[in-house]
């Protein structure tokens, strides 16, 4: 996900300093991937250049501090972003599929690949289930999203395991 629309959306609640934006982003969206300060300031420089934010300087004893505020163009940009659906990602040629086919082609055991992946999925599902039980509503919703994707992956793993003989014949043909 591009962080620019998220930072713009956070600015709609009022002007903020760069470090405040980072903290708000990390609290709401960055549990597993907090932003680097450099990423925030590089994004804000791009948004400033594109006219989506403006800078309000706060004079003080030291150097002037920058506070970013969203412009009307920025508000319009957020509204457009929110109204556009995200492209569903079908993962038609996944890395895991590639590993299974290569295992078949190279004489490795494809069930080992599937079993290893299944174990990792189950480990992550247990971790997310714990996090969901301890988290607030936002954390619960994020964990639910991830868990549903992992469940779909597990169904694919089971289906692939059931069709390995067919896939092996197809690959060797």
N, C-alpha and C positions, 0 to 999 in steps of 0.2 A: 504494500500500500504506500502510495505517496503521502508524505507527511504534510505537504503544503496545504491541502484542503482541510486537514484536521487542525493545523495551526491557525488557519484563517477562521475556522469555525469557533475555535477557542477565543479568538480576538473579538468575535461578535458579542461576547459577554462584557467586553470593556477592554480598554488599552492595557497592555502588560509589557513588562521588561522581558528580555530574552530568557533570563533564568526562571522567571515566573511561568513563561510558556513551556519551558522544558519540564518544570515540576508538574504543571497541570497535565501535560501530555503523558508523562510517565505514570502519574496517578490514575489516569483514566484508561490509557491505551498501551502503555509500555511496560506492563508487569514483567513480561519475558524479554522484552527488547527495549530497554530505556534508550532515549536519544542521547547522542553525544552533543555537547555544547556547540561544537563546530558545525554539526549538522543543522542545528537550530539557526545559528547565525548565517550560515550559507543560504539556507532556505529563505530567511527573512530578507537577505540582500536581493535574492531573485524576485521575491514578491514586491519589494520596494521598487526595483527596476521596472517591473511590469505594471506598476501603478495600483497594485492590489492592497498595499499597506502604505502608511505614511509614518514618519518618525516625529515624535514629540520629544524635544529635549528638555530635561529637567536640570536647571542650573543648581549647583551645590558647591560645597567647599572644594571638592576634587574636580575631576573631569566631568563634563556634562554626561548624564546618563540618558540612554535612549529608551523611550517607551514607544512601542509599536501600536498603531491603531489601524483598524480596517477601513478601507475606503468604500465608497458606494460600488465601485467596480469589483472590489473584493467580496462584498455582500452578494452581488449578482453572481460572481464566480462560485461561491459556496452553494447558492440556490440551484444553479445549473448542475453542479456536482451531485447534490443530494437527489435531484430529480432523475438522474441517469442511472439505469440499472447497471450492475456490475456484470461483466461477461462471465457466464458459468465456465468453469475450467473442467473439461471432461477428462483430462490426463490420458489421452488416447495412447500415447507412447511413453509410458512411465519408466523410470529407472528400474523399478522392481520387475516389470515385464521383461525388460532388456536382460536383467540378471538371470531370470528363469530361462530365457531362450539361450543365452550364452552358456549356462550350465548344461543344458541339453546338447548344445553343439560341441562342447569341449569335454564331455564325459564326466562332468561333476554331477553330484546328486542334486537335482532341482528341489527335492523335498527338504533338503537341508537349508536351502535358501529360503523357502517358504516358512519352515519351522522357526528359523532364526528371526525372520521378520515378524511372524506371529507373536513370538515371545516379546519382542521389543514393543509391538503395538499394545499388548496386554500390560506390560510394565508401565507404559505411558498412560494407559487408561486408568490404572490404579492410582497413579500420581495425580491425574486430573480429577478423579473422583474424590480424593482426599482434599485437594485444593478447593473443589466446588463446595464440599461440606463445611469448610472453614471460611469461605469467602463471602463477600457481600453480593448483592444481586448482580452487579456488573460482572464480577468474577464468575458467578454461577452461569450467566449467559454465555460468556466467552468459553468456559469449560464445556458447556453443553454443545456448542458449535463444534469444537474440536472432537468431542466424544462421538458425535454423530458421524463425522468424517472418518474417524478411526473404525467405527462399527462397519461402515460401508467398505473400508479397506479390508477388514477381516472377512466380510462376506466374499469379496473378490479372491482373497487368499484361499478360502475353502473351495470356491468354485474352480479355481485354477488347479488346486490339488486334485480335485475330482476329475479334471480333464487332462491331466498330465500325459496320459497315454496318447490321446488324440493330438495334443500339442507336439509331443515327441515325434509322432508319425509325420505330422505336417512339417516340422522343422527339418527332419531328415530327408524328406522327399525332394 
